[in-house]
Amino acid sequence: MLDLTFDAPKVKTIAGAKHDWELVIGMEVHAQVQSKSKLFSGASTRFGAEPNSNVAFVDAAMPGMLPVINEFCVEQAVRTGLGLKAKINLFSAFDRKNYFYPDLPQGYQISQLYHPIVGEGEVIVDMEPGIARRVRIERIHLEQDAGKSIHDMDPNMSFVDLNRTGVALMEIVSRPDIRGPEEAAAFVVKLRQILRYLGTCDGNMQSGSMRADVNVSICLPGQYEKFIETGDFAHLGTRCEIKNMNSMRFIQQAIDVEAKRQIAIVEAGGKVDQETRLYDPDKGETRSMRSKEEAHDYRYFPDPDLLPLEIEQAWVDDIAKSLPELPDEKKARFVKDFSLREYDASVLTADVDSAAYFEAVAAGRDGKLAANWVINELFGRLKADEKDITDSPLTPAQLGGIIDLIKSDTISGKIAKDLFEIVYTEGGDPAAIVEARGMKQVTDTGAIEAALDQIIADNPAQVEKAKENPKLAGWFVGQVMKAMGGKANPKAVNELIAKKLNG
């Protein structure tokens, strides 16, 4: 593991307020379980299907249809809990959460209130290299998603698509340990990264497979510490929940806006109402959606159609053995095995596919050189082309081949960039391209010296200036490279220039 310092929380104070205020934030992240079928039916979970084409009878709440638990979804929840170093509850149970929406045909949601499948865990949130915050996870429970109401297809009617109804969700609930907008976004980024490594959620916030509810409250300096000591929420202000946040940028903006709203109310002598709010990014404001419901409002009771879920420790142990290497462990290994800077290791391990690509390039090669080419050249070009690493036209073998040619002094760094462009756009074997197009660098010191002697003879005034100011020797490097079509070995060129001008 990397050596991490767990710093004191970076609290957020609000400019323009009459008093100093601190933020206290807890999050509820809804992560869609990566599974081909739903939580209680065999219907497909494929995103983008025709409306109401992925609906089983039980999803549509047809009379007499009973739910049947999807074992794989349970396994994915256990896998997630293990990845978050959480307690796995061998006994859990499903409850009915009663509320009425057009896109909830049963009139209730099957969830887990009293006995969740996963208990307390943690997420280590990277704030900067070597500095981290620990955010405690309170619980993870399984529940089914609702459908989707569509309001923009007709000016007079709304439509309901039940494709999403019954899709398995993991609700990951944090403790109120987060102290500012940037930390909240960093928490979601890290959680998303872990879920993608585990393969339990694809983390696609644009398609709605991962979304966050953010609970925001304010308190006076020192009150949070009293809450930590006593566990008494009376030390914290009234919280408001901001629903369905689907981007890191909006999460940060919404928290900042909501904090300012609450501070303005309290400083004017008012009282913050506990409620659920929505964030409007166009207006830069949060607005009331409904009063915040408590458990009794939903009239929870054990689902009579589902027996309690009892799992065996041996099964949990088998899942634990199959866990992949997770981001923090992989980053530490990259630093150790490839002698990388922590920042570079963080960039390479930010995504599981990027990490796999780098490892394939770096296998048996100079890790630092491989990291430089993957991060600076490949990632830069992919970003410019708006492509993902999985869509890279350059394979790890091809990029590795370019690095091999650099290390063997077959090509220079400048030629390597030209070669990279050719392989990226046209494909092909790097070594064969170098051979066919005459791209090998010139290492014959006799040829390099002859070109240098001619340049020195033609530019005596420049020679005298370079002797007085050694920094001007770079002019000769450029001239030799130009004379030799950029193919001269840079090391040989610099050594010969130093010898000629200082001799």
C-alpha angles and dihedrals in degrees: 000000000000118000104256130186113213100214129202112271114279098231121206117233118191119235115229095026120129091232138025111268133184129208126232116194134183125180138210110198119195109206120185110229112243099239134130092228136040130266097259104014141042094244117129122260095205111147119230098026121145111284114276093004096113098055126121122197091257091052090054090049094239112181115274096013113136128201119244117199117243106228093201091058089053089050091051091053091050090048090052092050092051090049089055092048089245133153113263112217111219088200121051135150141201125239135191116245106199122214136127125239128147090241093054103073096180093056089233140060122231106230141141117255108149102030114027121188094235128042134190122346140141146239120212106217117205110221097171135337108307094001122098143165126217114225114190121225113219099193147327119219134180121236140157122255124236126235126260129260114214117205104168103066097077132020093224106033141048123216132210125221112194097187091107094045110115096012109146117255131187111211106206110196121196129202115249090267099123116101108186147016095262092050091049091054091045090052092054091046092053094044091049090049093053093047091051091050090050092047092229098118131014090220094221102159094179092062092043098248088125125031135155138221111206122208112203130187135158131223140175118263111282096022094097091057089053089051091052091050097046105021087226112143089202087086090064130068124253110287128227123200121224108204134220104000110181106179137050091231093053091047090057094043094047093050092050093048094045093048091053091048093053093046091051091052095048095044089051089056096258133127126244112234118222104241147134115259138185126222118231107200093188093058095031093231143106119233133195117268102172141322112284109266123221127207093269091057090063093047093225118201133162112280106251093204095059127062118220112277114245119181131182125244090229089060091050090049091053090052090049090055090055096053114123124232104283127223099264093048092045092049091051090050093049090052091049102038100037099031091236129163112254091244093055091046089052092052092048095047096043088098127032093224092050091050092051091048092051093048091053091051095044096047106123092351141096102292095204092050091047091050091050093053095043095047103035104030107025101033090043093052094044090051091051090050092044091237132142123232088251088060095049112139087207115076123213088248092055094048090045088052091055090051090049090055091051093049092049090052089240089127135016126237091259093051089046090061090051089048091049090056092050095049092043093054103029105022124216139123111308095217092049091049092051091050096045096046098040094242098146114126119245112249096168101116090198092063092043092048092050091053091047093049090054092050091048091049092050095047111042093152091055089049091057092048091050091050090054093043114028091195089073090066087090088075090066091050090057093047094050091048090049092049092051097044093253092295100109116114103255093213092053091046093053093046093051093047091051090049095048097044096042097036 
